[in-house]
Amino acid sequence: MQLLSLSILNDLFDKGKETALSGRWIRLKEIEPILLNHQKKMEVAQIGFSEQQRPIYQIKVGIGKKKILIWSQMHGNESTGTKAVFDVLNTVGFESEPSIEKILTECTLYIIPMLNPDGAEVYTRVNANQIDLNRDAVDRTAIESKLLRSILETVQPDFCFNLHDQRTIFGVEGSHQPATISFLAPSEEVTRALTVGRKQTMNVIVAMNKVLQQVIPNAVGRYTDEFYPTATGDTFQKLGYNTILIEAGHFPNDYEREVTRKYNFWALIQGIYHIATNDVFEEFEEYFNIPNNIKNFYDVIHRYPTTKKKDVAFQYEEKIIDNQLVFDLQKVAQDDLKTYLSHHEIVCDC
């Protein structure tokens, strides 16, 4: 298993980071000018429209026989993967480092950076018709779901990367760390059988996890593999397309997800490089050494250790107010919260 060195990954990110994108609210108007720049070195095409007739784009780069399909922002308010894929595009489009040349020679990348531009516009999970695209893979009632399936069947990728964000409530079982990055090799049916495709998916995740454990040890989680029959990853895996779920989560004091963005980029580059440099994807057992994702965090906890008052927990609610993304702190629990952790803790001796 060939792992890229941390120095190479760090250098690639520093050079490739798309500085025009930052923060959490990423809309179509932010990415379209960047796409124009990429037309010089890669194939950029409009592949369809959203429910509200916003364009949906795909970027194709590389000449290799191994086909990789990547999509982000199927949930409009989950944008860390979008930032990371543009960092990847900058890297594969303009970097001559040998590992990148290997990727472009062995692989062809198909990237849909924003599948749900309507949801992105108003910072919501669902599309314009209130459909969760990640639960619409079977019925395909949404235009965007039909489009993604059409691209899947046309490309017939060897591997897919399904990019999401997870809430700040998630931590890593057995540690006191938030889940900064979490992975999942989706199940294909209710028994969660370890099929050939799932093992191959796990193998790629093992490579990505090995890199991340060097920099964020105990902050990488494994998502539950409970079978969701209408979910995109589960459905694609069942159809025979190996699908890797990456969930970008919280890093301490990083509510804008700019540090997490870096580790999302590292995971993507290592995962793609692993696919580029291997023809056999059999070793998978270490996947199960990744601790479970658990819900054990609040954003803020007020603790009262010297009185009989109950602890009070708060969570940020993300809202668009006056065309700005605002983090509004809301009280969500009042109880004995000794078993819970918080990203910010206030000890009240009163």
N, C-alpha and C positions, 0 to 999 in steps of 0.2 A: 504494500500500500504506500504510494508515494504522496507525501504531504508537502505542501508548499511551506517554505520557512516563514516565520513571523516577520522577518525583515523584508522579504519579498512582498508579502501581503500588505504590510504597512506602507511600503513604497508605492505599490499599485494603487492603494486607496488614496494616498496623499496626492498622487498625480491625476487620478481619474475622478475624484469627487466632483460631482456636478454642482458648482457653487450657485447656480441659478435656482436651485431647489433647496428649501429648508423648512423646518417646522412641520406641523401636523396636517394643515389644511392645504392639500395639493389639488388643484383643479386643472381642467383641460387647458385653460388659457395659459397656465404656467408651463405645460409640457409641449405645446404645439411649436413655439419658437425653437425649442431644443431639437425637436424632430427635424425641422428644416435643416439644421446644421449637420445632422447625421446623414442626410441624403447624399452628401458628397462621397461617403465611404461605404455606405451600406444601403440595402433596399428598404425603403420606407413606403408603406402602402396603406391607404384607407381600406379596411376590410368590411366595413359596415357602419350602421348607425345605431344609436341607443333608442329607447322608447321616445325620447324627446328630440330625436333627430340630431343629436350631437355625434360627430364622427368618432369612430373607434379605429385605432391604428395598430399595425403590426410592423415590427422591424425584423429583417432577416439579415444575418451576417454569418460568414463562415462558408467553407466549401467541403466540409467533411461528411462522411456517410452516416455518422451517428447524429440523429436528429433529437433536439431538445426543445421542448415547448415550455415557455415561462409566461405566467400572467400574474398581474397584480391589480389591486383595487377592484376586485369583484364586490367587495364591501367598500362603499365610497369613502368611509371615514377611517380606512386602514391604509395608510400611505407610506409606511416605512419601507416596504418592499418596492414601491415605485421609485423612491429616492435611490435605493440600492441598485435597481436595474439600470437606471441612467448612469450610475457610477460604473457599473459593469460595461455598458455600451461605450462610455468614454474610454475605458480600459482596453476593450477588444478592438476599438476602432482606431486608436492612436498609439498604442503601446507595442514596442517591438521585443519585449522580454520573451525569452524562449518558451516559458510556460504558456504565454498567450498565443504565440505562434503555433504551439502544439494544439491548443484548443481550436484555433481557426482552421487548422489542417484536418483535424480528426472529426470535428463537429460542425453542424449547422444549427445556429440558434434562431428560434422564432420567438419573439418577445412581444406580448401584448401588455403595454405598461399601464393601461387604464381601461379595464373592461366595463366599468360602471361609471361613466362620466356624469350621468344625471345625479347619482348619489354623491359623487365627489363634489359636485357644484354646491350642494346644500349640506354637506357633511353628515350624511346618513348612511346607515348600513345597507338599506334596501334600495331598489331601483325606483324609477318614477311611479311605478304601479304598486309600490309597497311589497315587492317580491324580494325575498332573500335569495340571491342567485346561487348561494352555496347550498340551498335546499331545493333547487329547481332543476337538478341534473337529469331527472327521469321525465317529469312532465314537460319541461322546457316551455313553460308558458310565456317566459320573457324573451324578447328579441335577443338580448345579450346572451342568454343561455343557448338559444339556437345557434348563434354565431360561434360561440366557443366550441360547441359540439361539431359544427361544420369544419372549423379549423383543425380540431383534433383528428377528424376522419380524413381530412385532406393531407395533413402533415404526416400522420401515423408515427408519432414520436417514439423514440426508445425510452425516454424519460421525460416526465413533466415536473415542473416546480410550481406549486400553488402557494402564493405568498399572501400572508395575512398579518394582522396585528392582534395581540391579546391584551386584555385589560391588566391594570396594575394590581389586581387582586391575586394574581398567580405567583406562587413561590415554588421552590424545588424541595421535594420531600427529603427529609433528613438533613437539611441545611437551614441556615437563616438568611439565605439569599433570595432575592426575587428571581423569577424565571425570565432572564434577559432574552434568551432564544429558546424556543421549544420546537421539537420535531415530531413528526408522525409518519409512519408507514401505514396507510389506511388499510382496514380490513376489506375483504372482498365479499364476505357473507357473515352471517350471525355467529358462526362458531369461531371466527377469527383464525382460521386455519393458516398455517405458515406455507403458503403457496410459493412457487418459484418466483413469481413477480414480487411478492412481498419481501422475500429474502433479498432479492436484488435491490429493492428500494432501501431496505435496512442497511445493506452493505454501503451504499452511498452515504447514508446518514452517519454511519460509524466513522467514515473519513472526515466528514464535516465536524463531528463532535470531537474527534481527536485534536483537531486544530484549536477549536474553541476552548477546550479544557486547559490549554496552555495559558490562556489569557483571562478567562472568566471561569475558573474552576468552581464547581458546585452551583453554577448559575445557568445551567442548561437542563431543560426538562424534557420529558417524554409525554406527549399528549395521550389521553386515553384512546385505545383502539376499539372502543365500542362501535359496532357497525351501525352506520346511519344510511339506510338504503337510498335516500334521496340526495345525499351529499355528493358534491362534485368529486372529491378525491376517492371516496369509496366506489362510486359509479365508474370512474375512469379506470381504477385498479381492476374492478370486476370485468371491464371490457378488454383488459389486457395491456393497458398503458400504465407503466410504472409511474406512480405519482408521489412526489415528496412534498409534504406540507411543512412549511416554515412559518412559525408564529413569532413575530417580533414583539418582545415584551419590554419590561421596565429595567432600566439601569439606574442606580442611585442618582437622584437629582437630575434626571434626564427626561423630563416630561415632554420635551420636544423630539425625543427619540433620535438625537443626532449621534450619540455614542452607540446606541443599538443599531443604527443604520450601518455603522462601520462593521460591526460583527455580522450583520445580515449580509453585507457585501463579501466579507471573508468566507462565510459559509457558502454563498453562491459560487464564488470563484473556485474554492476548493472542491465543491461538489461537481462542478462542470469539468474541472481538471481531472478529477478522479475518473469520470466517465470517459474523458478523452484518452487517458493513459491505460485503460483496462478493457479487456474483452470478456473477462469472466468476473462475475459479481456474486461469489458464493459465500464468503465469510460474513456472517450476520449476527452471531451470538452476542457480540459486545453491545449490540443495540439495546438489549435488555438490561445492561448495566447503567443505562441512562436513567436517573431517578424520575419518578412520576411528577408531573405537574400537579400541584394542589392549590386549592383556594384558601390561603392562610394569611393574606395581607390586606390591610386597609391603608389608605393614603396617610391618614393622621389618626392617632389615638391619644386621647387625654386620659392619663392614668392617675388614680387617687390611692396610692399605696398606704397612706397613714390614716385614712378615714374609711367610713363605711359606704362612701359614694361609689357607685358603679362606674366602670370605665365607659368612655364615650368614643365611638368610632365615626370617622368622617371619610367620605369618598368624593373625589372630584367628579363633577358632571360637566361634560364638554358641551358647550352651547355656542351657537353663532349669535352674537349680539352686536348690532350696528356694524355688520360686515366684518366682525373680528371674532376669532376663535377665543373663547373665554373658558377658563377652568373655574367652575363655581363649586365651592366646598359645601357639601350637604351632609347633615347628620344622618347616619344610616343604622346605627345600633347603639344600645346602651345596656351593658351587661358586664359580667365577669369575663374579660377578654384576655386572660393570661395565656391562652393557647394561641393567640393571634399575634402577628407581627405587624409593624407599621413602617412606612417609608419615612415618616416624621413622628416623633413621639414627644409629648409634653407631659412631664411629671408634675402634678399639682399637689403641693403640700398644704391643702386647704380643706 
